[in-house]
């Protein structure tokens, strides 16, 4: 998790000022009681409202670096980075892939949906797939070096958001702040 935290801060520090302000606006909107920190219930409400059901409620503990029972700005920034870049599931055991994982090269190259596995499922061959050529995510990236450059589209690399839970009460200010950050991020082509 520490690596994700450092990456999120790096993206933030290199983002344009307007995007940094949008990130702060999102944090403030998430802080529904205005106490300057995000409680477990504020975290859960955000996940429900924005359709991020694939994130475990226990992930809060992983984000809470100082173990004070709440999330500060940098911890929320790490949450944002994770939800926008790590929406991958192991096709073998259905766990969220947050670190090193294996990808089917044929599926990846076809431009269709990728087939991804955690190291344990790949090592123990706990999957059924019609292709046999897999690479870990770092090796796959390095293997693509030198190929003809294409047009960058950051939206293709980001994790999609699930449909918003229509039965949940939606905080308009929170949703507007979140969507403003989404729009600002996409238009400046950074992950933050």
C-alpha positions in Angstrom: 0.0 0.0 0.0 2.9 2.3 0.7 3.9 2.2 -3.0 0.3 3.3 -4.0 0.5 6.1 -1.5 3.8 7.4 -3.0 2.4 7.1 -6.5 -0.7 9.0 -5.6 1.3 11.8 -4.0 3.6 11.9 -7.1 0.7 12.3 -9.4 -0.8 15.0 -7.2 2.4 17.0 -6.9 2.8 17.0 -10.7 -0.8 17.8 -11.5 -1.9 21.3 -12.6 -3.1 23.6 -9.7 -6.7 23.4 -10.9 -6.7 19.6 -10.7 -5.1 19.8 -7.2 -7.9 22.1 -6.2 -10.5 19.7 -7.6 -8.9 16.9 -5.5 -9.2 19.0 -2.3 -12.8 19.9 -3.2 -13.5 16.1 -3.6 -12.0 15.5 -0.2 -14.0 18.3 1.4 -17.2 17.0 -0.2 -16.5 13.5 1.1 -16.1 14.9 4.6 -19.8 15.2 5.2 -19.5 16.2 8.9 -16.8 18.8 8.2 -14.3 17.5 10.8 -11.4 17.4 8.4 -11.1 13.6 8.2 -13.0 10.8 6.5 -14.7 8.4 8.9 -15.4 4.8 8.1 -19.1 5.6 7.5 -18.2 8.4 5.1 -15.9 6.0 3.3 -18.7 3.3 3.1 -21.3 5.9 1.9 -18.9 7.0 -0.9 -18.4 3.4 -2.1 -22.1 2.8 -2.1 -23.0 6.1 -3.8 -20.4 5.9 -6.5 -20.8 2.2 -7.4 -17.5 0.9 -6.2 -18.9 -2.3 -4.7 -15.8 -4.3 -5.7 -13.8 -2.5 -3.0 -13.9 -4.3 0.4 -15.1 -2.4 3.4 -11.9 -3.8 5.0 -9.8 -1.8 2.6 -10.3 1.2 4.9 -7.8 -0.4 7.3 -5.2 -0.7 4.6 -5.6 3.0 3.6 -5.5 4.2 7.2 -1.7 4.5 7.4 -1.4 6.0 10.9 -4.2 3.7 12.3 -6.2 6.6 13.8 -9.5 5.2 12.5 -10.1 7.9 9.8 -8.6 8.9 6.5 -6.8 12.2 5.9 -6.4 13.9 2.5 -3.4 11.8 1.4 -5.1 8.6 2.3 -8.2 9.6 0.4 -5.9 10.5 -2.6 -4.5 7.0 -2.4 -8.1 5.6 -2.4 -8.8 7.6 -5.5 -5.7 6.3 -7.2 -6.5 2.7 -6.4 -10.2 2.9 -7.5 -9.2 4.5 -10.8 -6.3 2.3 -11.7 -6.8 -1.1 -10.0 -10.3 -2.3 -10.9 -9.0 -5.7 -11.9 -10.1 -9.1 -10.6 -8.3 -12.4 -10.6 -10.2 -14.7 -12.9 -9.3 -17.6 -10.7 -10.1 -16.6 -7.2 -12.0 -13.3 -7.7 -9.7 -11.2 -5.5 -8.9 -7.6 -6.4 -5.5 -7.3 -8.1 -3.5 -4.5 -6.4 0.1 -5.6 -7.1 1.9 -7.9 -9.5 -0.5 -10.0 -11.6 -0.5 -12.1 -14.8 -2.3 -11.2 -18.0 -3.1 -13.3 -21.0 -1.0 -11.8 -23.8 -3.4 -12.9 -26.6 -6.4 -11.3 -24.9 -4.4 -8.1 -24.2 -3.2 -7.9 -27.8 -6.7 -8.5 -29.2 -8.0 -5.3 -27.5 -10.8 -7.3 -25.9 -11.3 -7.8 -22.2 -8.2 -8.9 -20.5 -7.9 -12.1 -18.6 -5.9 -11.5 -15.4 -4.7 -13.8 -12.6 -3.1 -13.3 -9.2 0.4 -14.9 -8.8 -1.1 -17.7 -6.7 -3.7 -18.8 -9.2 -1.3 -18.6 -12.1 1.4 -20.6 -10.1 -1.0 -23.3 -9.0 -2.8 -23.3 -12.4 -6.2 -22.5 -10.7 -7.9 -21.2 -13.9 -9.4 -22.4 -17.1 -8.6 -20.3 -20.2 -8.2 -21.1 -23.9 -4.9 -19.2 -24.2 -1.5 -20.2 -22.7 0.8 -17.2 -23.1 0.8 -15.1 -19.9 3.1 -12.4 -18.7 3.2 -10.4 -15.5 2.1 -6.9 -15.8 5.5 -5.4 -15.6 7.0 -7.7 -18.2 4.1 -7.2 -20.5 4.6 -3.4 -20.3 8.3 -3.8 -21.0 7.6 -6.2 -23.9 5.5 -3.5 -25.7 8.5 -1.1 -25.8 9.4 0.1 -29.2 6.1 -0.7 -30.9 4.6 2.0 -33.0 3.2 4.8 -30.9 -0.6 5.1 -30.8 -2.8 7.9 -29.6 -2.9 8.0 -25.8 -6.3 7.6 -24.2 -6.1 7.5 -20.4 -9.8 6.5 -20.2 -8.9 3.1 -21.6 -6.4 2.5 -18.8 -8.6 3.5 -15.9 -10.9 1.2 -14.0 -14.6 1.7 -15.0 -17.0 2.7 -12.3 -20.0 0.4 -11.6 -23.5 1.8 -12.0 -24.6 4.0 -9.2 -26.8 2.3 -6.6 -30.2 3.9 -7.4 -31.6 2.9 -4.0 -28.9 4.7 -2.0 -29.3 8.3 -1.1 -26.9 10.3 -3.3 -25.1 13.4 -1.8 -25.3 15.9 -4.7 -22.3 17.9 -3.5 -20.2 14.8 -3.2 -21.2 13.5 -6.6 -20.6 16.9 -8.2 -17.1 17.2 -6.6 -16.3 13.6 -7.7 -17.4 14.2 -11.2 -15.5 17.5 -11.4 -12.4 15.7 -10.4 -13.1 13.0 -13.0 -13.6 15.6 -15.7 -10.5 17.5 -14.8 -8.4 14.4 -14.6 -9.5 13.2 -18.0 -8.9 16.6 -19.7 -5.4 16.8 -18.4 -4.5 13.2 -19.1 -3.1 12.3 -15.7 -4.2 9.4 -13.5 -4.0 11.2 -10.1 
